[in-house]
């Protein structure tokens, strides 16, 4: 043994001969590319292969110096050391990230999910969520497509329940005119007399009963001002909605909101926006790519809703849930055909998620939205084309799509997404109108998990309550509103007065 | 209103509101086809003349066949020009217009199966079996000895 040989030799390790390069010890067959050159031997003499680099010999010389007495080499263990590292010696064997295989795809998805889960802020989460742009279906809430509400319900996993949800007696304001009829519908067994519970809730100084006559006069004032007293030019072609119904709706809602803010402190702290933008982007189902360089791959079906409601009321506190999170009130229609048969068209642009204001806004929960139907979807046009059953479909599709986009965007603003499903239901309301006919919708978002992986074991469904469209008035003649419908106004006031139980 | 002497009649130019003196029977055709991709139940697919518009299609179906039409969507299918004949000239397949008609009043349509499987009686079945077995035997005779591993029988000494 040379003087560089260690004092102790492991039983399995072969004895290291002196004056021979260390790297010659048990070379694996065929793997070593270089040939060890002994001192004094030329490269050409070594079997005529590629000349071995001299650095190999230098490395061998250097390696010899490492093995001074007391130093350990690879396969040798020190007997008096405690047990070597308890964990695995090698990193885990995972699939490649860039390969065109299912294992690689699932690893990429897993890494993406971990990245989004680990995002520090909500803005970062939204940025990562909508980072990859691909062609997606543009879902229009106000559409002329036939039976669109059925398709929209299948895209958003929504159950449609006709009529308005039964509300707690305490949350409803006691309105003298129709108070008895409404309270009879309340299903709670502990329903108390409305006057007893709500009187202490209201601020002192205001009368406990909002006067129906006052509200009616407010509504009629707004209507007459816009349609009768104010002198306006002829409406622009196909822009009838911007001429009278639009300004009337704005005026009505702003006056009612300011009038009722004394009764509803949530309204006093709310934020009323004109013509805001609401966007949402989500995946639902799978499809095979048909054309292009990605042909044959299985992709999620992407949707985007870009909506511009006429008015929006946002509040700092969330509305209470209507039914528990896991309730099942109906079935969701399942449509086997591709969404393009609706017809629905694809485009690629920014994947935006927006509720009407940015994430830092304190009013980040939704209360009520007001939608105005465009001139293209007038009742008269449908009646002329013998499509009377599609009139209600228009209202329903608008309510379902817009409210789903709004509530889901609110949930994403709180940090939930399809891998991290919502832990509390998000509730919002909407009123869809064409100026004369009003339809009311209430939406409860119970689940955001709509992708093909997350929807498998998800029994939750989103729920939408909706009414048929009813006229607010019959006709406006000579400064007089004929056939005013109090129920519609009552429902509108109920909507505006909706608030969490604590307030 | 044929003129005397066999000359062609001259009609006054029609303007809106005037008397309708002539009736034009459409020279169009509409061919109901089986959709290549599955369509919703209320959608029927037609191949129509290139000059027809959506309004024409709607009126055609409603007035002549009394079919309630809710919506019509059309597209023009380009016929490829890639095939070549024996003179190396390009041969074009003709273009045609496809119309997707959604029926009204909740009606549905399913394209019928024009070539259903016929019920085979015992005679045809036994004849088919006999024929298949005969064809198999002929094929095996042609192939040659399987022990030669596909090598032709003229190969050898």
Interface residues (C-beta under 8 A of the other chain):
Chain A: X146 X335 X336 X337 X338 X341 X343 X385 X386 X387 X389 X390
Chain B: X37 X38 X39 X40 X42 X43 X68 X70 X71 X73 X102 X104 X106
